Every structure is written in structure tokens, then in C-alpha cells.
Amino acid sequence: MGLVTVDDENFTGFYIKVIGKNAALEVSGALLHKSFMNSILQVTLLCPKTWDEVKATNTLAAVLKSVTKK
């Protein structure tokens, strides 16, 4: 848990993974898509309690991929 930096072929930025008040995983951060350098993407993902960190990370990746398709 905690701060995760991102710097890959598509994004640069960070997100933070924490356990929320209701024991659910929360992922929130800001990413800059390298193809759209004038746009910052702010992301917050509130996961159901039944989700683990792997499912949350995979869902976040799918959301980011879908919103940045050209």
C-alpha cells in the first residue's frame, strides 16, 4: 500500500493505494498521458471489499486504457 509512481511508455505520474474507512481498497492519483501532454487524468477507484489488490490494479489499468484510446 502507499504511493506508486508510474513511468511507462504511456503514462507518467502517481497513484496512492489505501484501505478506506469501510475496509475497501481505494486507489487515487494523477497521471499524464505522454501522447496528450496537455491533459492530466485524475483517477479515483473505490473498490468493493471483496476485491483484492490484483483485481483493483487490473481494473484501474483497464479504465486507463479505455479512456486514452485514440
N, C-alpha and C positions, 0 to 999 in steps of 0.2 A: 504494500500500500504506500501511498505518498505520491510525490512528484515524479512524473515520467516525461523525459524530454523526447522530442520527436525530430528527427532529421533524416529523411529518406529521399527517394527520388521524386516524391510528390509533395511532401509536407515538411514544414519546419515549425516548431512551436513546443507546446507542452500540454499535458493534461494531468489532473490530480485524481487519484482513486482513494476514496474514503468510505468508511462504514457510516451510514446515516443514523439518525435517531431511532428509526424503526428496524435497525439491523440490516437494512438493504444496502447494497453496493451503489455508490454514486460516483459517476465519472464526469468531470467537468474540465474544460480547458479552452485554449485558443490556438488555432492552427492557421498558418499562412500557406495557401496552395501555391506552389512555385510557378505554375502556369498563369495564375491570376494574382500577381504580386500586389495589386491594389486592394485586395479583399481579404479580410480576416474572418475566419469561420469560428464562431463561438459555439461550443458543443456542451450540452448537459444531458447525461443519460442517467435516469433513475431506474434502477433495475429491481425487479421483484425479488423478494427474499430468497426464492428458490433458485435464483441464478448464482452460478459461481463466477470467479474472476475470468475464466476462459470464455464462458458464454458472453459475458459483458464486453470483453475485449473484441471478440469476433463480431458482435452486434455493432459496436462502435465503428469498426473497420468497414462493415457493410454500409452503414449510414454515410460515412465519409465518402466512400466510393460512389454511392448513388447520387450524392449532391454535387459532386465535382465532375461528373461525366460531361464530356464535350459533345 
